[in-house]
Amino acid sequence: MPRSVNAVASRERRKRLLKNTKGYFGRRKNVWTVAKNAYEKGLQYAYRDRKKNKINFRALWIQRINAAARMEGISYSRLMGLMHKENIEINRKVLADLAMNHPEAFKAVLKKAVGTKK
């Protein structure tokens, strides 16, 4: 009895993967085994970098807050400590946006946090 294989499904699976590797360099786009490895590695990078993206944005926000705070004569860590002490709960994303786009609002927040402790 001949071996039964589902060639239609196998071909469809390969075509779908090769369609996803369109634009890859060299044999990564058209040789099945190389393309499969490249595609799977790409999915691993995508998963890892979705997490890394959040870390990168947090670091960017901290840099922006620090730069704006130092222009007012206070360090980032001191500002965040004073804000915590004064129960000012503004997250870093919003604080960085204020520092970049609305400096007068950032100064108001800074003045509220610092008060007379500067």
MMTF fields as JSON, N, C-alpha, C and O atoms, coordinates in Angstrom:
{
  "mmtfVersion": "1.0.0",
  "mmtfProducer": "UNKNOWN",
  "numBonds": 471,
  "numAtoms": 472,
  "numGroups": 118,
  "numChains": 1,
  "numModels": 1,
  "chainsPerModel": [1],
  "groupsPerChain": [118],
  "chainIdList": ["A"],
  "bondAtomList": [4, 2, 8, 6, 12, 10, 16, 14, 20, 18, 24, 22, 28, 26, 32, 30, 36, 34, 40, 38, 44, 42, 48, 46, 52, 50, 56, 54, 60, 58, 64, 62, 68, 66, 72, 70, 76, 74, 80, 78, 84, 82, 88, 86, 92, 90, 96, 94, 100, 98, 104, 102, 108, 106, 112, 110, 116, 114, 120, 118, 124, 122, 128, 126, 132, 130, 136, 134, 140, 138, 144, 142, 148, 146, 152, 150, 156, 154, 160, 158, 164, 162, 168, 166, 172, 170, 176, 174, 180, 178, 184, 182, 188, 186, 192, 190, 196, 194, 200, 198, 204, 202, 208, 206, 212, 210, 216, 214, 220, 218, 224, 222, 228, 226, 232, 230, 236, 234, 240, 238, 244, 242, 248, 246, 252, 250, 256, 254, 260, 258, 264, 262, 268, 266, 272, 270, 276, 274, 280, 278, 284, 282, 288, 286, 292, 290, 296, 294, 300, 298, 304, 302, 308, 306, 312, 310, 316, 314, 320, 318, 324, 322, 328, 326, 332, 330, 336, 334, 340, 338, 344, 342, 348, 346, 352, 350, 356, 354, 360, 358, 364, 362, 368, 366, 372, 370, 376, 374, 380, 378, 384, 382, 388, 386, 392, 390, 396, 394, 400, 398, 404, 402, 408, 406, 412, 410, 416, 414, 420, 418, 424, 422, 428, 426, 432, 430, 436, 434, 440, 438, 444, 442, 448, 446, 452, 450, 456, 454, 460, 458, 464, 462, 468, 466],
  "bondOrderList": [1, 1, 1, 1, 1, 1, 1, 1, 1, 1, 1, 1, 1, 1, 1, 1, 1, 1, 1, 1, 1, 1, 1, 1, 1, 1, 1, 1, 1, 1, 1, 1, 1, 1, 1, 1, 1, 1, 1, 1, 1, 1, 1, 1, 1, 1, 1, 1, 1, 1, 1, 1, 1, 1, 1, 1, 1, 1, 1, 1, 1, 1, 1, 1, 1, 1, 1, 1, 1, 1, 1, 1, 1, 1, 1, 1, 1, 1, 1, 1, 1, 1, 1, 1, 1, 1, 1, 1, 1, 1, 1, 1, 1, 1, 1, 1, 1, 1, 1, 1, 1, 1, 1, 1, 1, 1, 1, 1, 1, 1, 1, 1, 1, 1, 1, 1, 1],
  "groupList": [{"groupName": "MET", "atomNameList": ["N", "CA", "C", "O"], "elementList": ["N", "C", "C", "O"], "formalChargeList": [0, 0, 0, 0], "bondAtomList": [1, 0, 2, 1, 3, 2], "bondOrderList": [1, 1, 2], "singleLetterCode": "M", "chemCompType": "L-PEPTIDE LINKING"}, {"groupName": "PRO", "atomNameList": ["N", "CA", "C", "O"], "elementList": ["N", "C", "C", "O"], "formalChargeList": [0, 0, 0, 0], "bondAtomList": [1, 0, 2, 1, 3, 2], "bondOrderList": [1, 1, 2], "singleLetterCode": "P", "chemCompType": "L-PEPTIDE LINKING"}, {"groupName": "ARG", "atomNameList": ["N", "CA", "C", "O"], "elementList": ["N", "C", "C", "O"], "formalChargeList": [0, 0, 0, 0], "bondAtomList": [1, 0, 2, 1, 3, 2], "bondOrderList": [1, 1, 2], "singleLetterCode": "R", "chemCompType": "L-PEPTIDE LINKING"}, {"groupName": "SER", "atomNameList": ["N", "CA", "C", "O"], "elementList": ["N", "C", "C", "O"], "formalChargeList": [0, 0, 0, 0], "bondAtomList": [1, 0, 2, 1, 3, 2], "bondOrderList": [1, 1, 2], "singleLetterCode": "S", "chemCompType": "L-PEPTIDE LINKING"}, {"groupName": "VAL", "atomNameList": ["N", "CA", "C", "O"], "elementList": ["N", "C", "C", "O"], "formalChargeList": [0, 0, 0, 0], "bondAtomList": [1, 0, 2, 1, 3, 2], "bondOrderList": [1, 1, 2], "singleLetterCode": "V", "chemCompType": "L-PEPTIDE LINKING"}, {"groupName": "ASN", "atomNameList": ["N", "CA", "C", "O"], "elementList": ["N", "C", "C", "O"], "formalChargeList": [0, 0, 0, 0], "bondAtomList": [1, 0, 2, 1, 3, 2], "bondOrderList": [1, 1, 2], "singleLetterCode": "N", "chemCompType": "L-PEPTIDE LINKING"}, {"groupName": "ALA", "atomNameList": ["N", "CA", "C", "O"], "elementList": ["N", "C", "C", "O"], "formalChargeList": [0, 0, 0, 0], "bondAtomList": [1, 0, 2, 1, 3, 2], "bondOrderList": [1, 1, 2], "singleLetterCode": "A", "chemCompType": "L-PEPTIDE LINKING"}, {"groupName": "GLU", "atomNameList": ["N", "CA", "C", "O"], "elementList": ["N", "C", "C", "O"], "formalChargeList": [0, 0, 0, 0], "bondAtomList": [1, 0, 2, 1, 3, 2], "bondOrderList": [1, 1, 2], "singleLetterCode": "E", "chemCompType": "L-PEPTIDE LINKING"}, {"groupName": "LYS", "atomNameList": ["N", "CA", "C", "O"], "elementList": ["N", "C", "C", "O"], "formalChargeList": [0, 0, 0, 0], "bondAtomList": [1, 0, 2, 1, 3, 2], "bondOrderList": [1, 1, 2], "singleLetterCode": "K", "chemCompType": "L-PEPTIDE LINKING"}, {"groupName": "LEU", "atomNameList": ["N", "CA", "C", "O"], "elementList": ["N", "C", "C", "O"], "formalChargeList": [0, 0, 0, 0], "bondAtomList": [1, 0, 2, 1, 3, 2], "bondOrderList": [1, 1, 2], "singleLetterCode": "L", "chemCompType": "L-PEPTIDE LINKING"}, {"groupName": "THR", "atomNameList": ["N", "CA", "C", "O"], "elementList": ["N", "C", "C", "O"], "formalChargeList": [0, 0, 0, 0], "bondAtomList": [1, 0, 2, 1, 3, 2], "bondOrderList": [1, 1, 2], "singleLetterCode": "T", "chemCompType": "L-PEPTIDE LINKING"}, {"groupName": "GLY", "atomNameList": ["N", "CA", "C", "O"], "elementList": ["N", "C", "C", "O"], "formalChargeList": [0, 0, 0, 0], "bondAtomList": [1, 0, 2, 1, 3, 2], "bondOrderList": [1, 1, 2], "singleLetterCode": "G", "chemCompType": "PEPTIDE LINKING"}, {"groupName": "TYR", "atomNameList": ["N", "CA", "C", "O"], "elementList": ["N", "C", "C", "O"], "formalChargeList": [0, 0, 0, 0], "bondAtomList": [1, 0, 2, 1, 3, 2], "bondOrderList": [1, 1, 2], "singleLetterCode": "Y", "chemCompType": "L-PEPTIDE LINKING"}, {"groupName": "PHE", "atomNameList": ["N", "CA", "C", "O"], "elementList": ["N", "C", "C", "O"], "formalChargeList": [0, 0, 0, 0], "bondAtomList": [1, 0, 2, 1, 3, 2], "bondOrderList": [1, 1, 2], "singleLetterCode": "F", "chemCompType": "L-PEPTIDE LINKING"}, {"groupName": "TRP", "atomNameList": ["N", "CA", "C", "O"], "elementList": ["N", "C", "C", "O"], "formalChargeList": [0, 0, 0, 0], "bondAtomList": [1, 0, 2, 1, 3, 2], "bondOrderList": [1, 1, 2], "singleLetterCode": "W", "chemCompType": "L-PEPTIDE LINKING"}, {"groupName": "GLN", "atomNameList": ["N", "CA", "C", "O"], "elementList": ["N", "C", "C", "O"], "formalChargeList": [0, 0, 0, 0], "bondAtomList": [1, 0, 2, 1, 3, 2], "bondOrderList": [1, 1, 2], "singleLetterCode": "Q", "chemCompType": "L-PEPTIDE LINKING"}, {"groupName": "ASP", "atomNameList": ["N", "CA", "C", "O"], "elementList": ["N", "C", "C", "O"], "formalChargeList": [0, 0, 0, 0], "bondAtomList": [1, 0, 2, 1, 3, 2], "bondOrderList": [1, 1, 2], "singleLetterCode": "D", "chemCompType": "L-PEPTIDE LINKING"}, {"groupName": "ILE", "atomNameList": ["N", "CA", "C", "O"], "elementList": ["N", "C", "C", "O"], "formalChargeList": [0, 0, 0, 0], "bondAtomList": [1, 0, 2, 1, 3, 2], "bondOrderList": [1, 1, 2], "singleLetterCode": "I", "chemCompType": "L-PEPTIDE LINKING"}, {"groupName": "HIS", "atomNameList": ["N", "CA", "C", "O"], "elementList": ["N", "C", "C", "O"], "formalChargeList": [0, 0, 0, 0], "bondAtomList": [1, 0, 2, 1, 3, 2], "bondOrderList": [1, 1, 2], "singleLetterCode": "H", "chemCompType": "L-PEPTIDE LINKING"}],
  "groupTypeList": [0, 1, 2, 3, 4, 5, 6, 4, 6, 3, 2, 7, 2, 2, 8, 2, 9, 9, 8, 5, 10, 8, 11, 12, 13, 11, 2, 2, 8, 5, 4, 14, 10, 4, 6, 8, 5, 6, 12, 7, 8, 11, 9, 15, 12, 6, 12, 2, 16, 2, 8, 8, 5, 8, 17, 5, 13, 2, 6, 9, 14, 17, 15, 2, 17, 5, 6, 6, 6, 2, 0, 7, 11, 17, 3, 12, 3, 2, 9, 0, 11, 9, 0, 18, 8, 7, 5, 17, 7, 17, 5, 2, 8, 4, 9, 6, 16, 9, 6, 0, 5, 18, 1, 7, 6, 13, 8, 6, 4, 9, 8, 8, 6, 4, 11, 10, 8, 8],
  "groupIdList": [1, 2, 3, 4, 5, 6, 7, 8, 9, 10, 11, 12, 13, 14, 15, 16, 17, 18, 19, 20, 21, 22, 23, 24, 25, 26, 27, 28, 29, 30, 31, 32, 33, 34, 35, 36, 37, 38, 39, 40, 41, 42, 43, 44, 45, 46, 47, 48, 49, 50, 51, 52, 53, 54, 55, 56, 57, 58, 59, 60, 61, 62, 63, 64, 65, 66, 67, 68, 69, 70, 71, 72, 73, 74, 75, 76, 77, 78, 79, 80, 81, 82, 83, 84, 85, 86, 87, 88, 89, 90, 91, 92, 93, 94, 95, 96, 97, 98, 99, 100, 101, 102, 103, 104, 105, 106, 107, 108, 109, 110, 111, 112, 113, 114, 115, 116, 117, 118],
  "secStructList": [7, 7, 7, 7, 7, 7, 2, 2, 2, 2, 2, 2, 2, 2, 2, 2, 2, 2, 2, 2, 6, 6, 6, 7, 1, 4, 4, 4, 4, 6, 7, 2, 2, 2, 2, 2, 2, 2, 2, 2, 2, 2, 2, 2, 2, 2, 2, 2, 2, 2, 2, 2, 2, 2, 2, 2, 2, 2, 2, 2, 2, 2, 2, 2, 2, 2, 2, 2, 2, 2, 2, 6, 6, 7, 7, 2, 2, 2, 2, 2, 2, 2, 2, 2, 2, 6, 6, 7, 7, 7, 7, 2, 2, 2, 2, 2, 2, 2, 2, 2, 2, 7, 2, 2, 2, 2, 2, 2, 2, 2, 2, 2, 2, 2, 6, 6, 7, 7],
  "xCoordList": [0.84, 0.0, 0.888, 1.833, 0.603, 1.449, 1.273, 0.236, 2.34, 2.315, 1.381, 1.428, 0.54, -0.411, 0.19, 0.535, 0.309, 0.807, -0.171, -0.805, -0.285, -1.198, -0.389, -0.039, -0.102, 0.75, 0.133, 0.849, -1.181, -1.857, -1.589, -1.239, -1.757, -1.537, -0.063, 0.252, 0.85, 2.281, 2.695, 3.426, 2.23, 2.557, 2.0, 2.657, 0.781, 0.153, 0.952, 1.146, 1.407, 2.201, 3.511, 3.908, 4.177, 5.428, 5.198, 5.977, 4.134, 3.846, 3.566, 3.991, 2.848, 2.516, 3.787, 3.934, 4.687, 5.929, 6.797, 7.367, 6.904, 7.722, 7.133, 7.864, 5.818, 5.183, 5.57, 5.75, 5.698, 6.085, 7.554, 7.932, 8.383, 9.805, 10.118, 11.286, 9.108, 9.327, 10.084, 9.708, 11.152, 11.951, 13.2, 14.06, 13.317, 14.542, 15.682, 15.438, 16.919, 18.088, 18.532, 18.519, 18.921, 19.534, 18.617, 17.429, 19.179, 18.404, 17.369, 16.526, 17.421, 16.452, 15.027, 14.07, 14.876, 13.532, 12.959, 11.744, 13.817, 13.255, 13.674, 13.134, 14.603, 14.983, 14.279, 14.448, 13.49, 12.578, 13.253, 12.805, 14.33, 14.932, 15.559, 15.432, 16.221, 16.843, 15.764, 15.873, 14.718, 13.628, 12.9, 12.541, 12.687, 11.99, 12.786, 12.221, 14.097, 14.947, 14.96, 14.87, 15.073, 15.114, 13.792, 13.777, 12.692, 11.365, 11.165, 10.678, 11.539, 11.381, 12.268, 11.854, 13.487, 14.381, 13.795, 13.891, 13.19, 12.545, 11.417, 11.234, 10.657, 9.581, 10.158, 9.57, 11.302, 11.945, 12.388, 12.186, 12.993, 13.414, 12.208, 12.27, 11.116, 9.918, 9.375, 9.004, 9.328, 8.832, 9.728, 9.241, 11.046, 12.005, 11.91, 11.919, 11.82, 11.888, 10.595, 10.601, 9.474, 8.258, 8.449, 7.939, 9.175, 9.479, 10.543, 10.435, 11.56, 12.672, 12.197, 12.742, 11.178, 10.634, 10.151, 10.36, 9.51, 9.008, 10.164, 10.082, 11.236, 12.425, 13.06, 13.452, 13.155, 13.765, 12.978, 13.568, 11.644, 10.83, 10.949, 11.01, 10.982, 11.141, 12.463, 12.514, 13.532, 14.844, 14.798, 15.391, 14.099, 13.97, 13.229, 13.639, 12.127, 11.364, 12.214, 12.157, 12.994, 13.849, 14.889, 15.159, 15.477, 16.463, 15.837, 16.442, 14.631, 13.962, 13.608, 13.784, 13.11, 12.769, 14.034, 14.036, 15.096, 16.364, 16.9, 17.354, 16.843, 17.343, 16.539, 17.107, 15.213, 14.366, 14.551, 14.557, 14.702, 14.874, 16.203, 16.273, 17.251, 18.571, 18.608, 19.365, 17.789, 17.691, 17.091, 17.302, 16.338, 15.748, 16.596, 16.223, 17.754, 18.686, 18.442, 18.821, 17.809, 17.558, 17.79, 17.538, 18.267, 18.527, 17.24, 16.259, 17.274, 16.115, 15.747, 14.582, 16.746, 16.455, 15.885, 14.977, 16.435, 15.922, 14.495, 13.649, 14.221, 12.87, 11.873, 10.8, 12.221, 11.296, 11.076, 9.971, 12.125, 11.987, 11.051, 10.198, 11.213, 10.341, 8.902, 7.962, 8.735, 7.376, 6.701, 5.517, 7.461, 6.911, 6.53, 5.485, 7.391, 7.15, 5.91, 5.164, 5.702, 4.555, 3.296, 2.268, 3.38, 2.264, 1.765, 0.562, 2.685, 2.352, 2.531, 3.658, 1.425, 1.482, 1.287, 0.196, 2.346, 2.362, 3.371, 4.52, 2.954, 3.905, 4.948, 4.795, 6.003, 7.151, 6.806, 7.361, 5.891, 5.488, 4.866, 5.224, 3.947, 3.265, 4.234, 4.218, 5.067, 6.039, 7.029, 7.383, 7.47, 8.378, 7.686, 8.301, 6.403, 5.646, 5.514, 5.657, 5.245, 5.18, 6.519, 6.573, 7.596, 8.927, 9.26, 9.884, 8.847, 9.171, 8.242, 8.702, 6.935, 5.953, 5.303, 4.8, 5.31, 4.676, 5.599, 5.319, 6.704, 7.685, 7.119, 7.56, 6.143, 5.579, 4.787, 4.8, 4.102, 3.385, 4.38, 4.149, 5.486, 6.518, 7.105, 7.34, 7.34, 7.879, 6.906, 7.317, 5.604, 4.595, 4.609, 4.504, 4.74, 4.826, 6.088, 6.063, 7.18, 8.456, 8.38, 8.886, 7.751, 7.612, 6.748, 7.033, 5.689, 4.824, 5.586, 5.425, 6.408, 7.159, 8.245, 8.416, 8.978, 10.099, 9.596, 10.085, 8.626, 8.101, 9.203, 9.818, 9.47, 10.534, 11.767, 12.703, 11.784, 12.879, 14.088, 15.114, 14.02, 15.118, 16.257, 17.287],
  "yCoordList": [-1.178, 0.0, 1.245, 1.322, 2.215, 3.41, 4.284, 4.279, 5.032, 5.933, 7.098, 7.682, 7.428, 8.513, 9.813, 9.897, 10.813, 12.127, 13.187, 13.06, 14.211, 15.299, 16.412, 17.405, 16.235, 17.176, 18.567, 19.568, 18.629, 19.926, 20.766, 21.942, 20.151, 20.881, 21.245, 22.341, 20.332, 20.6, 21.766, 22.655, 21.761, 22.838, 24.161, 25.197, 24.122, 25.343, 25.912, 27.123, 25.02, 25.449, 26.088, 27.133, 25.462, 26.024, 27.347, 28.286, 27.428, 28.678, 29.818, 30.954, 29.501, 30.531, 31.062, 32.269, 30.171, 30.595, 31.38, 32.407, 30.908, 31.623, 32.994, 33.93, 33.106, 34.411, 35.357, 36.555, 34.814, 35.633, 36.048, 37.045, 35.294, 35.639, 36.508, 36.731, 36.988, 37.879, 39.119, 39.739, 39.482, 40.635, 40.277, 41.131, 39.018, 38.598, 38.532, 38.461, 38.555, 38.594, 37.184, 36.267, 37.03, 35.793, 34.595, 34.687, 33.455, 32.223, 32.215, 31.319, 33.199, 33.254, 33.443, 33.17, 33.901, 34.163, 33.045, 32.989, 32.128, 31.175, 29.724, 28.851, 29.434, 28.049, 27.631, 28.266, 26.561, 26.187, 26.101, 26.745, 25.308, 25.097, 26.379, 26.671, 27.133, 28.386, 29.402, 30.1, 29.478, 30.417, 30.084, 30.979, 28.798, 28.377, 28.795, 29.32, 28.564, 28.951, 30.464, 30.955, 31.198, 32.662, 33.212, 34.148, 32.625, 33.078, 32.817, 33.683, 31.632, 31.296, 32.184, 32.612, 32.46, 33.344, 34.758, 35.443, 35.178, 36.484, 36.597, 37.644, 35.517, 35.515, 35.61, 36.257, 34.97, 35.061, 36.501, 37.02, 37.138, 38.528, 39.431, 40.33, 39.193, 40.025, 39.919, 40.925, 38.691, 38.482, 39.202, 39.913, 39.011, 39.632, 41.155, 41.831, 41.682, 43.131, 43.838, 45.046, 43.103, 43.723, 44.051, 45.061, 43.212, 43.484, 44.591, 45.488, 44.509, 45.463, 46.879, 47.862, 46.968, 48.264, 49.066, 50.277, 48.386, 49.042, 49.578, 50.666, 48.793, 49.204, 50.434, 51.376, 50.408, 51.529, 52.817, 53.882, 52.731, 53.932, 54.487, 55.703, 53.604, 54.079, 54.829, 55.872, 54.293, 54.949, 56.317, 57.277, 56.408, 57.682, 58.708, 59.865, 58.269, 59.187, 59.696, 60.878, 58.821, 59.221, 60.239, 61.208, 60.024, 60.976, 62.344, 63.369, 62.357, 63.632, 64.361, 65.575, 63.618, 64.232, 64.769, 65.874, 63.989, 64.398, 65.672, 66.583, 65.729, 66.923, 68.158, 69.216, 68.018, 69.157, 69.551, 70.738, 68.566, 68.852, 69.55, 70.479, 69.11, 69.718, 71.16, 71.983, 71.466, 72.859, 73.733, 74.946, 73.111, 73.834, 73.71, 74.22, 73.018, 72.941, 71.819, 71.93, 70.731, 69.598, 68.312, 68.268, 67.272, 66.017, 65.193, 65.442, 64.224, 63.353, 62.589, 62.556, 61.979, 61.138, 61.97, 61.536, 63.16, 64.043, 64.473, 64.502, 64.81, 65.205, 64.082, 64.317, 62.861, 61.742, 61.428, 61.065, 61.569, 61.366, 62.376, 62.027, 63.637, 64.696, 64.529, 64.773, 64.112, 63.883, 62.754, 62.834, 61.706, 60.585, 61.038, 60.657, 61.855, 62.351, 63.249, 63.23, 64.038, 64.947, 64.272, 64.924, 62.97, 62.184, 62.73, 62.74, 63.179, 63.591, 62.37, 61.949, 61.794, 60.545, 60.815, 60.639, 61.235, 61.406, 60.411, 60.392, 59.577, 58.58, 59.231, 60.373, 58.484, 59.02, 59.41, 60.365, 58.667, 58.97, 60.37, 61.167, 60.651, 61.947, 63.053, 64.142, 62.768, 63.756, 64.125, 65.293, 63.123, 63.388, 64.204, 65.075, 63.925, 64.692, 66.147, 67.071, 66.335, 67.708, 68.417, 69.586, 67.704, 68.298, 68.716, 69.754, 67.911, 68.186, 69.238, 70.191, 69.057, 69.845, 70.982, 71.938, 70.886, 71.907, 72.257, 71.9, 72.96, 73.234, 74.031, 73.843, 74.925, 75.699, 74.797, 75.021, 73.784, 72.83, 71.972, 71.653, 71.599, 70.82, 71.627, 71.089, 72.918, 73.783, 73.89, 73.949, 73.915, 73.979, 72.709, 72.77, 71.561, 70.288, 70.27, 69.857, 70.721, 70.754, 71.674, 71.339, 72.825, 73.766, 73.181, 73.373, 72.464, 71.816, 70.73, 70.586, 69.976, 68.896, 69.447, 68.984, 70.435, 70.971, 71.809, 71.675, 72.666, 73.541, 74.41, 75.174, 74.315, 75.116, 74.257, 74.72, 73.015, 72.094, 72.277, 71.644, 73.108, 73.286, 73.979, 74.225],
  "zCoordList": [0.0, 0.0, 0.0, 0.785, -0.861, -0.927, 0.318, 0.981, 0.597, 1.741, 1.443, 0.361, 2.403, 2.227, 2.775, 3.953, 1.916, 2.34, 1.886, 0.839, 2.667, 2.316, 1.653, 2.29, 0.387, -0.343, -0.421, -0.419, -0.487, -0.601, 0.651, 0.558, 1.81, 3.065, 3.235, 3.699, 2.864, 2.994, 2.11, 2.547, 0.876, -0.062, 0.43, 0.329, 0.963, 1.472, 2.654, 2.76, 3.534, 4.682, 4.225, 4.74, 3.262, 2.745, 2.036, 2.203, 1.247, 0.537, 1.514, 1.301, 2.582, 3.567, 4.24, 4.427, 4.595, 5.233, 4.257, 4.626, 3.012, 2.028, 1.708, 1.385, 1.8, 1.614, 2.753, 2.534, 3.976, 5.133, 5.092, 5.707, 4.374, 4.303, 3.09, 2.771, 2.427, 1.293, 1.762, 2.757, 1.047, 1.422, 2.199, 2.415, 2.625, 3.307, 2.301, 1.096, 2.775, 1.905, 1.521, 2.343, 0.267, -0.215, -0.134, -0.443, 0.29, 0.332, 1.439, 1.495, 2.318, 3.411, 2.899, 3.625, 1.672, 1.159, 0.304, 0.117, -0.237, -1.181, -0.993, -1.672, -0.111, 0.169, 1.458, 2.499, 1.382, 2.452, 3.824, 4.773, 3.939, 5.26, 5.798, 6.987, 4.961, 5.388, 5.755, 6.763, 4.924, 5.168, 6.471, 7.236, 6.714, 7.932, 9.164, 10.124, 9.139, 10.275, 10.467, 11.593, 9.364, 9.445, 9.981, 10.781, 9.533, 9.963, 11.459, 12.185, 11.908, 13.325, 14.198, 15.276, 13.731, 14.473, 14.529, 15.548, 13.424, 13.39, 14.4, 15.02, 14.568, 15.565, 16.978, 17.844, 17.213, 18.521, 18.801, 19.9, 17.793, 17.954, 18.209, 19.047, 17.491, 17.645, 19.06, 19.666, 19.592, 20.958, 21.963, 22.842, 21.824, 22.735, 22.669, 23.697, 21.459, 21.286, 21.648, 21.885, 21.695, 22.217, 23.689, 24.175, 24.392, 25.802, 25.914, 26.75, 25.064, 25.094, 24.762, 25.265, 23.911, 23.502, 24.715, 24.791, 25.65, 26.851, 27.705, 28.274, 27.781, 28.532, 27.891, 28.579, 26.556, 25.831, 26.017, 26.201, 25.972, 26.14, 27.55, 27.736, 28.55, 29.919, 30.078, 30.728, 29.482, 29.547, 28.861, 29.353, 27.733, 27.021, 27.869, 27.962, 28.492, 29.337, 30.492, 30.829, 31.096, 32.224, 31.771, 32.481, 30.587, 30.065, 29.837, 30.15, 29.294, 29.029, 30.318, 30.42, 31.3, 32.593, 33.259, 33.803, 33.214, 33.831, 33.189, 33.882, 31.855, 31.158, 31.549, 31.821, 31.575, 31.925, 33.382, 33.708, 34.26, 35.684, 35.939, 36.743, 35.262, 35.466, 34.958, 35.473, 33.943, 33.493, 34.59, 34.609, 35.509, 36.633, 37.898, 38.955, 37.782, 38.895, 39.885, 41.051, 39.436, 40.327, 39.537, 38.333, 40.207, 39.503, 39.393, 40.093, 38.509, 38.283, 39.561, 39.957, 40.197, 41.358, 42.514, 43.224, 42.682, 43.737, 43.428, 44.321, 42.162, 41.754, 42.008, 42.565, 41.6, 41.766, 43.25, 43.652, 44.054, 45.496, 46.12, 46.937, 45.731, 46.267, 45.797, 46.554, 44.542, 44.035, 44.805, 45.132, 45.089, 45.857, 47.266, 47.793, 47.863, 49.224, 49.282, 50.26, 48.216, 48.157, 47.6, 47.415, 47.334, 46.775, 45.439, 45.177, 44.604, 43.239, 42.363, 42.102, 41.905, 41.155, 39.656, 39.114, 39.02, 37.566, 37.029, 37.472, 36.072, 35.571, 34.671, 34.239, 34.401, 33.678, 32.242, 31.7, 31.636, 30.252, 30.169, 29.302, 31.068, 31.078, 31.48, 30.907, 32.458, 32.929, 31.817, 31.657, 31.055, 29.931, 28.85, 28.235, 28.617, 27.627, 28.078, 27.277, 29.348, 29.874, 29.722, 29.341, 30.021, 29.931, 28.504, 28.285, 27.543, 26.138, 25.526, 24.898, 25.714, 24.96, 25.752, 25.161, 27.078, 27.905, 29.074, 30.218, 28.784, 29.846, 31.016, 32.15, 30.767, 31.866, 32.824, 34.034, 32.288, 33.141, 33.921, 35.088, 33.275, 33.964, 35.12, 36.202, 34.888, 35.944, 37.112, 38.27, 36.795, 37.851, 38.7, 39.924, 38.039, 38.763, 39.618, 40.778, 39.032, 39.749, 40.964, 42.035, 40.795, 41.899, 43.014, 44.196, 42.628, 43.615, 44.377, 45.589, 43.668, 44.317, 45.222, 46.35, 44.729, 45.488, 46.656, 47.778, 46.392, 47.445, 48.006, 47.262, 49.285, 49.926, 50.201, 50.852, 49.717, 50.029, 49.153, 49.403, 48.143, 47.2, 47.87, 47.242]
}
